[in-house]
Amino acid sequence: MLALRFSCIVNYAREVNMIDDKIDKYKNEKISRLVLGNVIPSMISMVMVLIYNLADTFFIGRTGNAFMVAAVSQGTPAFFLFMSVGTIFGIGGTSLISRLLGMGKQKEARQAASFAFWTGLIIGILGMFLFWAAIDPLCRVLGAGKETLEYVYSYLRIVAVGIPFLIISSTFSNILRAEGKPGKAMKGMVMGNLFNIILDPVLILFLNMDIRGAAIATVLANILSASYYILHYVKGNSILSIHPSEYRAGGGIAAGVFSIGIPASLNSFLVGISAIFMNNFLITHGNMAVAGMVVASKMGMMLAILLVGFGLGVQPLFGYFYGAGNRKRFMETLRYSLVLSTVISLVLTAVVYQGTTLFIGAFLEKGEAYTLGVEFTRILIYGGPVLGMLFVFNNAVQGMGRALPSLILSVSRQGLIYIPLLFIIDRISDSPTMLIAAQPIADFITVAAAAILFSHAFKTGFSDSGEPSEQEYMELRERA
């Protein structure tokens, strides 16, 4: 009993020290160091996600079967749909937890983390069984034709096994950043994706498992990442918890997670839905147009996913400073993030544009699919220079917990703006390249809307804040 009480005292002291370290760091450290310290690990995590996506397409492309490449594109939207569930708890949980920690409400933050874990796990298990039950009609909805149907079916049937682990991994790679551990979040993502990249050539090429090998590698990688995050919390190395005894949905926790998480998840959901529409529009121009779009989208992803990582990296800072009522630090973070993200956007756009033929050639042999891939890529990245600003504004709004503007922003880029553009262009033009142009047009329109919505959310959110408040900080100090 004495040993148990001593252990509890040690754990409590460690938690107090972790809280103090986090508060001191966010209160006193230079904004440039805070931003870089958060966005660099986040962007590295996104690089690994990108490499994993490229590896799947690259090694499947080495089979010489363009129909398999097209099948991966047709199956990927379903993958995004379940990633969107992880986004609900990851982005929603991060926004709520960072604000709670900014206000000094550690107990509620622990309850929010436990809520995110157990609710996400249950939904993931149910989703796996529902996925298997509906896999036949789902393949048809995704646009699989007679040449690709068998491949899409094989891919999705295996990927479904990893849905619960995908949700946990997606959730806690974000929540770890809320508690000030971007390095830990990065490590879990890097481990899983490196494992996937190593398994891809072994399973796809050496063991001749083709598209099934890519699916198995994906499942095993998600299991590894999820296990790493679970072990982090089980070992008690966090100020947060996933213990069932901490689980609570009431007291504004479920509402706080869902009010931001659901709008944020709609973006991932609409990425999947819009990809389904694009595949169905492009299939009328032939499977080679779909194959070209697969690789072009990977090149566009090189640009966008790094900037997504930038936005995710700064979101906990926005949430913490908003929760603490620190208007000055919030605005310093915003200004620095907008400048830095724009510079990164311009550099990445130039790199992708100059390297287009080299990148496309690594995935497709010269021919119709290759030619279309090059053309599609150079159109897709026209919106690149403004993407950094878009993701900074979007994550600032989410960090503030502003549900309505977050919802509008989340459904705009790939939904309210992009999908209608696809239908309009398909009606007025018979050119697949014009369909591709819908994305950069949507990007420019959305970034203008994001700036307006952020400005309104900031004015109303800080209207009663006045000068930077240290009240919550002092309350936490006294409690500790």
C-alpha positions as semicolon CSV with decimal commas, in nm:
position;residue;x (nm);y (nm);z (nm)
1;M;0,000;0,000;0,000
2;L;0,282;0,237;0,088
3;A;0,451;0,160;-0,243
4;L;0,127;0,229;-0,429
5;R;0,077;0,564;-0,254
6;F;0,440;0,658;-0,323
7;S;0,388;0,571;-0,692
8;C;0,078;0,791;-0,705
9;I;0,268;1,082;-0,550
10;V;0,553;1,039;-0,803
11;N;0,310;1,025;-1,094
12;Y;0,125;1,334;-0,968
13;A;0,451;1,527;-0,929
14;R;0,556;1,425;-1,279
15;E;0,222;1,544;-1,421
16;V;0,258;1,880;-1,241
17;N;0,607;1,924;-1,383
18;M;0,487;1,838;-1,733
19;I;0,207;2,096;-1,705
20;D;0,445;2,364;-1,573
21;D;0,696;2,295;-1,853
22;K;0,423;2,323;-2,116
23;I;0,285;2,648;-1,972
24;D;0,629;2,808;-1,937
25;K;0,717;2,708;-2,293
26;Y;0,397;2,846;-2,447
27;K;0,408;3,161;-2,232
28;N;0,770;3,266;-2,275
29;E;0,929;3,104;-2,580
30;K;0,972;3,301;-2,903
31;I;0,684;3,252;-3,146
32;S;0,920;3,156;-3,429
33;R;1,066;2,874;-3,218
34;L;0,723;2,758;-3,104
35;V;0,588;2,749;-3,458
36;L;0,894;2,575;-3,603
37;G;0,906;2,331;-3,312
38;N;0,548;2,228;-3,388
39;V;0,533;2,241;-3,767
40;I;0,862;2,066;-3,848
41;P;0,765;1,734;-3,682
42;S;0,414;1,767;-3,826
43;M;0,545;1,825;-4,178
44;I;0,791;1,537;-4,145
45;S;0,495;1,315;-4,050
46;M;0,315;1,431;-4,362
47;V;0,626;1,361;-4,573
48;M;0,612;1,003;-4,451
49;V;0,241;0,982;-4,538
50;L;0,330;1,115;-4,883
51;I;0,616;0,870;-4,932
52;Y;0,389;0,585;-4,827
53;N;0,127;0,693;-5,082
54;L;0,391;0,728;-5,351
55;A;0,543;0,391;-5,260
56;D;0,212;0,210;-5,305
57;T;0,161;0,362;-5,649
58;F;0,528;0,321;-5,748
59;F;0,557;-0,048;-5,666
60;I;0,216;-0,131;-5,813
61;G;0,327;0,062;-6,122
62;R;0,634;-0,164;-6,143
63;T;0,401;-0,456;-6,217
64;G;0,336;-0,295;-6,556
65;N;-0,040;-0,319;-6,503
66;A;-0,203;0,024;-6,549
67;F;-0,539;-0,122;-6,443
68;M;-0,397;-0,191;-6,097
69;V;-0,280;0,170;-6,076
70;A;-0,631;0,284;-6,169
71;A;-0,780;0,043;-5,911
72;V;-0,573;0,203;-5,632
73;S;-0,720;0,540;-5,731
74;Q;-1,072;0,399;-5,729
75;G;-1,021;0,233;-5,390
76;T;-0,850;0,529;-5,220
77;P;-1,169;0,738;-5,166
78;A;-1,303;0,466;-4,933
79;F;-0,979;0,495;-4,735
80;F;-1,035;0,872;-4,703
81;L;-1,387;0,814;-4,573
82;F;-1,255;0,625;-4,272
83;M;-0,968;0,866;-4,222
84;S;-1,241;1,127;-4,185
85;V;-1,365;0,942;-3,875
86;G;-1,017;0,968;-3,726
87;T;-1,022;1,336;-3,814
88;I;-1,337;1,386;-3,604
89;F;-1,158;1,274;-3,290
90;G;-0,809;1,391;-3,390
91;I;-0,883;1,748;-3,498
92;G;-1,188;1,786;-3,271
93;G;-0,998;1,640;-2,977
94;T;-0,689;1,852;-3,044
95;S;-0,892;2,171;-3,062
96;L;-1,081;2,097;-2,739
97;I;-0,782;1,961;-2,543
98;S;-0,550;2,250;-2,635
99;R;-0,817;2,502;-2,529
100;L;-0,881;2,313;-2,204
101;L;-0,509;2,305;-2,124
102;G;-0,490;2,677;-2,203
103;M;-0,766;2,732;-1,945
104;G;-0,594;2,506;-1,692
105;K;-0,863;2,235;-1,705
106;Q;-0,641;1,927;-1,701
107;K;-0,906;1,687;-1,570
108;E;-1,144;1,771;-1,853
109;A;-0,858;1,739;-2,101
110;R;-0,789;1,384;-1,978
111;Q;-1,157;1,298;-2,011
112;A;-1,162;1,433;-2,365
113;A;-0,864;1,215;-2,463
114;S;-1,029;0,902;-2,319
115;F;-1,354;0,990;-2,495
116;A;-1,173;1,026;-2,828
117;F;-0,997;0,690;-2,791
118;W;-1,287;0,467;-2,687
119;T;-1,554;0,625;-2,905
120;G;-1,324;0,615;-3,208
121;L;-1,232;0,251;-3,142
122;I;-1,597;0,140;-3,119
123;I;-1,687;0,324;-3,439
124;G;-1,387;0,168;-3,612
125;I;-1,490;-0,187;-3,521
126;L;-1,848;-0,125;-3,634
127;G;-1,720;0,037;-3,953
128;M;-1,507;-0,266;-4,037
129;F;-1,807;-0,500;-4,032
130;L;-2,030;-0,255;-4,222
131;F;-1,757;-0,217;-4,483
132;W;-1,742;-0,591;-4,546
133;A;-2,122;-0,614;-4,566
134;A;-2,144;-0,342;-4,831
135;I;-1,824;-0,402;-5,026
136;D;-1,988;-0,519;-5,353
137;P;-2,210;-0,214;-5,411
138;L;-1,933;0,009;-5,274
139;C;-1,693;-0,103;-5,549
140;R;-1,950;-0,004;-5,810
141;V;-2,011;0,336;-5,649
142;L;-1,636;0,400;-5,648
143;G;-1,635;0,370;-6,028
144;A;-1,474;0,027;-6,068
145;G;-1,524;-0,109;-6,421
146;K;-1,487;-0,460;-6,558
147;E;-1,108;-0,424;-6,594
148;T;-1,054;-0,295;-6,238
149;L;-1,341;-0,443;-6,033
150;E;-1,151;-0,751;-5,917
151;Y;-0,851;-0,542;-5,809
152;V;-1,060;-0,284;-5,620
153;Y;-1,250;-0,562;-5,441
154;S;-0,928;-0,739;-5,332
155;Y;-0,775;-0,413;-5,210
156;L;-1,072;-0,293;-5,006
157;R;-1,156;-0,631;-4,852
158;I;-0,812;-0,639;-4,689
159;V;-0,784;-0,267;-4,605
160;A;-1,109;-0,293;-4,405
161;V;-0,928;-0,501;-4,140
162;G;-0,719;-0,198;-4,046
163;I;-1,005;0,051;-4,004
164;P;-1,003;0,054;-3,618
165;F;-0,624;0,098;-3,614
166;L;-0,639;0,367;-3,883
167;I;-0,883;0,567;-3,671
168;I;-0,671;0,536;-3,355
169;S;-0,353;0,629;-3,541
170;S;-0,516;0,927;-3,714
171;T;-0,671;1,045;-3,386
172;F;-0,365;1,035;-3,162
173;S;-0,112;1,157;-3,415
174;N;-0,306;1,483;-3,372
175;I;-0,389;1,472;-3,000
176;L;-0,024;1,423;-2,903
177;R;0,044;1,763;-3,057
178;A;-0,223;1,915;-2,831
179;E;-0,026;1,811;-2,523
180;G;0,293;1,962;-2,663
181;K;0,457;1,642;-2,796
182;P;0,487;1,690;-3,173
183;G;0,800;1,473;-3,178
184;K;0,611;1,175;-3,034
185;A;0,330;1,229;-3,284
186;M;0,585;1,233;-3,566
187;K;0,760;0,919;-3,444
188;G;0,443;0,710;-3,451
189;M;0,363;0,821;-3,806
190;V;0,720;0,769;-3,927
191;M;0,739;0,419;-3,778
192;G;0,417;0,306;-3,943
193;N;0,489;0,454;-4,282
194;L;0,849;0,331;-4,294
195;F;0,722;-0,017;-4,213
196;N;0,472;0,015;-4,499
197;I;0,738;0,129;-4,743
198;I;0,965;-0,164;-4,651
199;L;0,681;-0,415;-4,686
200;D;0,554;-0,282;-5,022
201;P;0,829;-0,420;-5,252
202;V;0,846;-0,745;-5,055
203;L;0,475;-0,817;-5,075
204;I;0,389;-0,658;-5,410
205;L;0,688;-0,767;-5,620
206;F;0,892;-1,040;-5,451
207;L;0,594;-1,239;-5,321
208;N;0,383;-1,151;-5,629
209;M;0,086;-1,041;-5,420
210;D;0,027;-0,736;-5,641
211;I;-0,248;-0,505;-5,511
212;R;-0,324;-0,740;-5,220
213;G;0,030;-0,688;-5,097
214;A;-0,021;-0,310;-5,092
215;A;-0,336;-0,355;-4,884
216;I;-0,168;-0,590;-4,634
217;A;0,124;-0,350;-4,592
218;T;-0,121;-0,067;-4,520
219;V;-0,303;-0,267;-4,252
220;L;0,016;-0,377;-4,075
221;A;0,153;-0,021;-4,078
222;N;-0,163;0,115;-3,916
223;I;-0,148;-0,155;-3,648
224;L;0,211;-0,057;-3,567
225;S;0,135;0,317;-3,542
226;A;-0,175;0,262;-3,330
227;S;0,016;0,030;-3,096
228;Y;0,288;0,291;-3,047
229;Y;0,036;0,558;-2,945
230;I;-0,154;0,322;-2,714
231;L;0,170;0,220;-2,541
232;H;0,258;0,587;-2,485
233;Y;-0,058;0,638;-2,280
234;V;-0,056;0,298;-2,108
235;K;0,295;0,369;-1,975
236;G;0,170;0,691;-1,813
237;N;0,407;0,925;-1,999
238;S;0,137;1,181;-2,066
239;I;-0,068;1,447;-1,890
240;L;-0,362;1,292;-2,080
241;S;-0,520;0,949;-2,043
242;I;-0,708;0,680;-2,237
243;H;-0,806;0,485;-1,925
244;P;-1,176;0,379;-1,929
245;S;-1,225;0,534;-1,584
246;E;-1,151;0,878;-1,735
247;Y;-1,413;0,837;-2,009
248;R;-1,676;1,110;-2,013
249;A;-1,904;1,230;-2,290
250;G;-2,102;1,487;-2,089
251;G;-1,993;1,823;-1,955
252;G;-1,944;1,960;-2,304
253;I;-1,676;1,705;-2,399
254;A;-1,861;1,520;-2,675
255;A;-2,011;1,848;-2,799
256;G;-1,668;2,014;-2,796
257;V;-1,506;1,732;-2,994
258;F;-1,788;1,692;-3,246
259;S;-1,853;2,065;-3,302
260;I;-1,504;2,103;-3,453
261;G;-1,425;1,741;-3,542
262;I;-1,727;1,682;-3,764
263;P;-1,672;1,995;-3,977
264;A;-1,301;1,907;-4,005
265;S;-1,380;1,547;-4,097
266;L;-1,611;1,665;-4,371
267;N;-1,302;1,786;-4,555
268;S;-1,151;1,434;-4,558
269;F;-1,494;1,289;-4,635
270;L;-1,540;1,528;-4,927
271;V;-1,191;1,447;-5,058
272;G;-1,317;1,091;-5,093
273;I;-1,654;1,193;-5,239
274;S;-1,501;1,439;-5,486
275;A;-1,250;1,172;-5,595
276;I;-1,544;0,939;-5,667
277;F;-1,705;1,207;-5,886
278;M;-1,375;1,278;-6,061
279;N;-1,316;0,907;-6,129
280;N;-1,665;0,871;-6,273
281;F;-1,621;1,176;-6,495
282;L;-1,275;1,072;-6,610
283;I;-1,367;0,710;-6,685
284;T;-1,567;0,839;-6,982
285;H;-1,231;0,948;-7,126
286;G;-1,078;0,603;-7,071
287;N;-0,883;0,413;-6,805
288;M;-0,560;0,583;-6,913
289;A;-0,707;0,920;-6,809
290;V;-0,784;0,771;-6,466
291;A;-0,432;0,625;-6,440
292;G;-0,283;0,962;-6,538
293;M;-0,495;1,134;-6,275
294;V;-0,381;0,884;-6,010
295;V;-0,018;0,985;-6,052
296;A;-0,098;1,354;-6,104
297;S;-0,291;1,356;-5,777
298;K;0,014;1,211;-5,604
299;M;0,219;1,504;-5,735
300;G;-0,046;1,748;-5,619
301;M;-0,042;1,570;-5,285
302;M;0,332;1,640;-5,254
303;L;0,244;2,006;-5,241
304;A;-0,077;1,999;-5,040
305;I;0,008;1,741;-4,775
306;L;0,314;1,929;-4,650
307;L;0,103;2,241;-4,609
308;V;-0,167;2,039;-4,435
309;G;0,109;1,931;-4,194
310;F;0,203;2,295;-4,141
311;G;-0,154;2,385;-4,052
312;L;-0,195;2,089;-3,817
313;G;0,130;2,183;-3,646
314;V;0,019;2,535;-3,555
315;Q;-0,339;2,446;-3,460
316;P;-0,256;2,355;-3,095
317;L;-0,083;2,692;-3,054
318;F;-0,393;2,876;-3,175
319;G;-0,609;2,667;-2,942
320;Y;-0,385;2,718;-2,640
321;F;-0,351;3,097;-2,683
322;Y;-0,723;3,131;-2,750
323;G;-0,805;2,925;-2,439
324;A;-0,568;3,139;-2,233
325;G;-0,718;3,461;-2,373
326;N;-0,379;3,569;-2,506
327;R;-0,471;3,779;-2,809
328;K;-0,120;3,913;-2,863
329;R;0,049;3,571;-2,881
330;F;-0,234;3,444;-3,101
331;M;-0,181;3,721;-3,358
332;E;0,197;3,684;-3,350
333;T;0,152;3,314;-3,428
334;L;-0,088;3,394;-3,712
335;R;0,136;3,653;-3,879
336;Y;0,448;3,438;-3,859
337;S;0,261;3,130;-3,983
338;L;0,108;3,312;-4,282
339;V;0,444;3,445;-4,400
340;L;0,630;3,117;-4,351
341;S;0,358;2,901;-4,507
342;T;0,340;3,127;-4,814
343;V;0,716;3,103;-4,868
344;I;0,700;2,724;-4,835
345;S;0,403;2,714;-5,077
346;L;0,592;2,904;-5,345
347;V;0,904;2,688;-5,311
348;L;0,709;2,361;-5,321
349;T;0,506;2,473;-5,623
350;A;0,826;2,554;-5,815
351;V;0,986;2,221;-5,719
352;V;0,685;2,013;-5,825
353;Y;0,644;2,205;-6,152
354;Q;1,009;2,166;-6,250
355;G;1,019;1,800;-6,155
356;T;0,691;1,694;-6,314
357;T;0,826;1,485;-6,602
358;L;1,079;1,313;-6,375
359;F;0,814;1,231;-6,114
360;I;0,554;1,104;-6,362
361;G;0,816;0,894;-6,541
362;A;0,895;0,716;-6,216
363;F;0,541;0,581;-6,201
364;L;0,423;0,543;-6,559
365;E;0,591;0,428;-6,879
366;K;0,574;0,676;-7,166
367;G;0,243;0,661;-7,343
368;E;-0,106;0,806;-7,312
369;A;-0,127;0,778;-6,933
370;Y;0,218;0,941;-6,895
371;T;0,131;1,233;-7,124
372;L;-0,196;1,299;-6,946
373;G;-0,025;1,267;-6,607
374;V;0,223;1,543;-6,692
375;E;-0,050;1,771;-6,826
376;F;-0,279;1,707;-6,528
377;T;-0,004;1,773;-6,272
378;R;0,091;2,112;-6,412
379;I;-0,273;2,221;-6,401
380;L;-0,336;2,087;-6,048
381;I;-0,054;2,287;-5,889
382;Y;-0,171;2,629;-6,015
383;G;-0,340;2,673;-5,678
384;G;-0,022;2,582;-5,488
385;P;0,096;2,935;-5,396
386;V;-0,217;3,006;-5,185
387;L;-0,261;2,667;-5,015
388;G;-0,038;2,756;-4,719
389;M;-0,258;3,053;-4,627
390;L;-0,570;2,839;-4,665
391;F;-0,456;2,576;-4,416
392;V;-0,330;2,835;-4,165
393;F;-0,664;3,020;-4,165
394;N;-0,856;2,693;-4,148
395;N;-0,660;2,560;-3,849
396;A;-0,675;2,896;-3,671
397;V;-1,054;2,884;-3,690
398;Q;-1,058;2,522;-3,570
399;G;-0,816;2,603;-3,289
400;M;-1,054;2,874;-3,168
401;G;-1,336;2,620;-3,155
402;R;-1,555;2,827;-3,388
403;A;-1,795;2,562;-3,516
404;L;-1,991;2,743;-3,789
405;P;-1,701;2,904;-3,981
406;S;-1,508;2,578;-3,941
407;L;-1,800;2,392;-4,095
408;I;-1,823;2,635;-4,386
409;L;-1,450;2,615;-4,458
410;S;-1,443;2,237;-4,434
411;V;-1,721;2,183;-4,686
412;S;-1,611;2,456;-4,926
413;R;-1,288;2,349;-5,096
414;Q;-1,379;1,991;-5,193
415;G;-1,755;2,023;-5,160
416;L;-1,954;2,344;-5,205
417;I;-1,708;2,484;-5,458
418;Y;-1,519;2,193;-5,618
419;I;-1,797;1,940;-5,684
420;P;-2,036;2,189;-5,850
421;L;-1,743;2,308;-6,064
422;L;-1,688;1,949;-6,181
423;F;-2,051;1,919;-6,293
424;I;-2,043;2,258;-6,467
425;I;-1,718;2,184;-6,651
426;D;-1,837;1,835;-6,751
427;R;-2,148;1,994;-6,905
428;I;-1,968;2,267;-7,100
429;S;-1,648;2,086;-7,200
430;D;-1,541;1,745;-7,328
431;S;-1,181;1,791;-7,219
432;P;-1,035;1,595;-6,924
433;T;-0,782;1,874;-6,864
434;M;-1,067;2,118;-6,800
435;L;-1,199;1,883;-6,531
436;I;-0,858;1,896;-6,362
437;A;-0,869;2,277;-6,367
438;A;-1,162;2,269;-6,125
439;Q;-0,923;2,210;-5,831
440;P;-0,700;2,520;-5,858
441;I;-1,007;2,736;-5,929
442;A;-1,166;2,601;-5,610
443;D;-0,843;2,668;-5,417
444;F;-0,835;3,040;-5,500
445;I;-1,202;3,089;-5,420
446;T;-1,170;2,901;-5,090
447;V;-0,867;3,093;-4,962
448;A;-1,054;3,422;-5,013
449;A;-1,351;3,283;-4,819
450;A;-1,115;3,153;-4,546
451;A;-0,962;3,498;-4,489
452;I;-1,308;3,656;-4,454
453;L;-1,440;3,385;-4,220
454;F;-1,129;3,396;-4,002
455;S;-1,150;3,774;-3,969
456;H;-1,510;3,748;-3,849
457;A;-1,435;3,457;-3,612
458;F;-1,138;3,641;-3,461
459;K;-1,330;3,963;-3,399
460;T;-1,621;3,786;-3,232
461;G;-1,404;3,531;-3,049
462;F;-1,174;3,787;-2,887
463;S;-1,431;4,062;-2,851
464;D;-1,438;4,023;-2,474
465;S;-1,076;3,920;-2,428
466;G;-0,915;4,262;-2,411
467;E;-0,550;4,248;-2,315
468;P;-0,369;3,912;-2,278
469;S;-0,506;3,731;-1,972
470;E;-0,288;3,523;-1,744
471;Q;-0,574;3,427;-1,510
472;E;-0,592;3,064;-1,617
473;Y;-0,215;3,034;-1,599
474;M;-0,206;3,161;-1,241
475;E;-0,498;2,940;-1,137
476;L;-0,316;2,633;-1,269
477;R;0,002;2,736;-1,089
478;E;-0,185;2,766;-0,761
479;R;-0,363;2,432;-0,816
480;A;-0,033;2,257;-0,891
